[in-house]
Amino acid sequence: MIDQLAWDESMSEKADLEKKAIEALHRYREAYARAEALEQEEAAARQEVSRRLNRLEIAKAKGGAARVTPEVLAADQVAISRLSEIRAALSEATGELDSAFRTLAAFDEQLGYIPGVSAAKSNGSHIGSSAEENGELP
């Protein structure tokens, strides 16, 4: 009877860990998607700033820098501010992604797998924290 209770408790703990691991996987995927979207936004904003800088340099080379309107300069400043804001958000998102990955890796360490994602390899080892390298974690 005691063995049955211990086994039931062990299974309950494992089920709880699996549920938490699935939640951690969901948070990881959300963090990954956010970081990826911000990387794309950052690339577009960087291109915009670069394009505006090139226009300003061309105008300066042609002697027209004095003719750059306040509106153009204001738009340039907005583009630079936007890039800065996106980079700050990307830095935060990267930190969240790293934290989510470490949490997920801890569950993988405890369980030996990530529910619904990794499976045992034919040699008996687990994909575990290398699941991202194997393309299993987005």
C-alpha positions as CSV (number, residue, x, y, z in Angstrom):
1,M,0.0,0.0,0.0
2,I,2.8,2.4,0.9
3,D,4.5,1.6,-2.5
4,Q,1.3,2.5,-4.3
5,L,1.0,5.8,-2.4
6,A,4.6,6.7,-3.2
7,W,4.1,5.7,-6.8
8,D,0.9,7.8,-7.1
9,E,2.6,10.8,-5.4
10,S,5.6,10.4,-7.8
11,M,3.3,10.3,-10.8
12,S,1.4,13.3,-9.5
13,E,4.7,15.3,-9.1
14,K,5.8,14.2,-12.6
15,A,2.4,15.3,-14.1
16,D,2.8,18.7,-12.3
17,L,6.4,19.1,-13.7
18,E,5.1,18.2,-17.2
19,K,2.4,20.8,-16.9
20,K,4.9,23.4,-15.8
21,A,7.3,22.4,-18.6
22,I,4.5,22.8,-21.2
23,E,3.8,26.3,-19.7
24,A,7.5,27.1,-19.9
25,L,7.6,25.9,-23.5
26,H,4.7,28.2,-24.3
27,R,6.5,31.2,-22.7
28,Y,9.6,30.3,-24.6
29,R,7.8,30.2,-27.9
30,E,6.1,33.5,-27.2
31,A,9.4,35.1,-26.2
32,Y,11.1,33.7,-29.3
33,A,8.3,35.1,-31.6
34,R,8.6,38.5,-29.9
35,A,12.4,38.6,-30.2
36,E,12.2,37.5,-33.9
37,A,9.6,40.2,-34.7
38,L,11.7,42.9,-33.0
39,E,14.8,41.8,-34.9
40,Q,12.9,42.3,-38.1
41,E,11.6,45.7,-36.9
42,E,15.2,46.6,-35.9
43,A,16.5,45.7,-39.3
44,A,13.9,47.8,-41.0
45,A,14.5,50.8,-38.7
46,R,18.3,50.5,-39.1
47,Q,17.8,50.6,-42.9
48,E,15.6,53.7,-42.6
49,V,18.2,55.5,-40.5
50,S,20.9,54.5,-42.9
51,R,18.8,55.7,-45.9
52,R,18.2,59.0,-44.2
53,L,21.9,59.4,-43.3
54,N,22.9,58.7,-46.9
55,R,20.4,61.4,-48.1
56,L,21.9,63.9,-45.7
57,E,25.5,63.1,-46.7
58,I,24.5,63.4,-50.4
59,A,22.9,66.8,-49.7
60,K,25.9,67.9,-47.7
61,A,28.3,66.8,-50.6
62,K,26.2,68.8,-53.0
63,G,26.3,71.9,-50.8
64,G,22.6,71.6,-50.0
65,A,22.9,70.7,-46.3
66,A,21.8,74.3,-45.5
67,R,18.6,73.6,-47.5
68,V,17.6,70.6,-45.4
69,T,14.3,71.5,-43.9
70,P,13.4,71.3,-40.2
71,E,10.7,68.8,-41.2
72,V,13.3,66.4,-42.7
73,L,15.6,66.8,-39.6
74,A,12.6,66.1,-37.4
75,A,11.8,63.0,-39.4
76,D,15.5,61.9,-39.1
77,Q,15.3,62.3,-35.4
78,V,12.1,60.3,-35.2
79,A,13.7,57.5,-37.2
80,I,16.7,57.5,-34.8
81,S,14.5,57.5,-31.8
82,R,12.4,54.7,-33.2
83,L,15.6,52.6,-33.8
84,S,16.7,53.3,-30.2
85,E,13.3,52.3,-28.8
86,I,13.3,49.1,-30.9
87,R,16.8,48.2,-29.8
88,A,15.8,48.7,-26.1
89,A,12.7,46.5,-26.6
90,L,14.9,43.9,-28.4
91,S,17.4,43.8,-25.6
92,E,14.5,43.2,-23.1
93,A,13.0,40.5,-25.3
94,T,16.4,38.8,-25.6
95,G,16.7,38.7,-21.9
96,E,13.2,37.3,-21.6
97,L,14.0,34.7,-24.2
98,D,17.2,33.7,-22.4
99,S,15.3,33.4,-19.1
100,A,12.6,31.3,-20.8
101,F,15.2,29.0,-22.3
102,R,17.0,28.5,-19.0
103,T,13.7,27.6,-17.4
104,L,12.8,25.2,-20.1
105,A,16.3,23.6,-19.9
106,A,15.8,23.2,-16.1
107,F,12.6,21.3,-16.8
108,D,14.3,19.2,-19.4
109,E,17.0,18.4,-16.8
110,Q,14.4,17.4,-14.2
111,L,12.2,15.4,-16.5
112,G,14.8,14.2,-19.0
113,Y,12.6,15.5,-21.9
114,I,10.3,18.3,-22.8
115,P,6.7,17.1,-23.1
116,G,5.4,17.3,-26.6
117,V,8.7,18.4,-28.1
118,S,11.6,16.1,-27.6
119,A,11.8,12.3,-27.7
120,A,14.4,9.8,-26.8
121,K,17.0,9.1,-29.5
122,S,17.5,5.6,-30.6
123,N,20.7,5.4,-28.5
124,G,18.7,6.1,-25.4
125,S,20.0,9.7,-24.8
126,H,17.6,12.6,-24.8
127,I,17.5,15.5,-27.1
128,G,17.0,17.7,-24.1
129,S,18.7,21.1,-24.2
130,S,20.0,20.5,-27.7
131,A,16.4,20.5,-29.0
132,E,16.9,24.1,-30.1
133,E,20.0,23.1,-32.1
134,N,18.1,20.3,-33.7
135,G,15.4,22.7,-34.9
136,E,12.8,21.4,-32.5
137,L,12.3,24.6,-30.5
138,P,11.3,27.6,-32.6
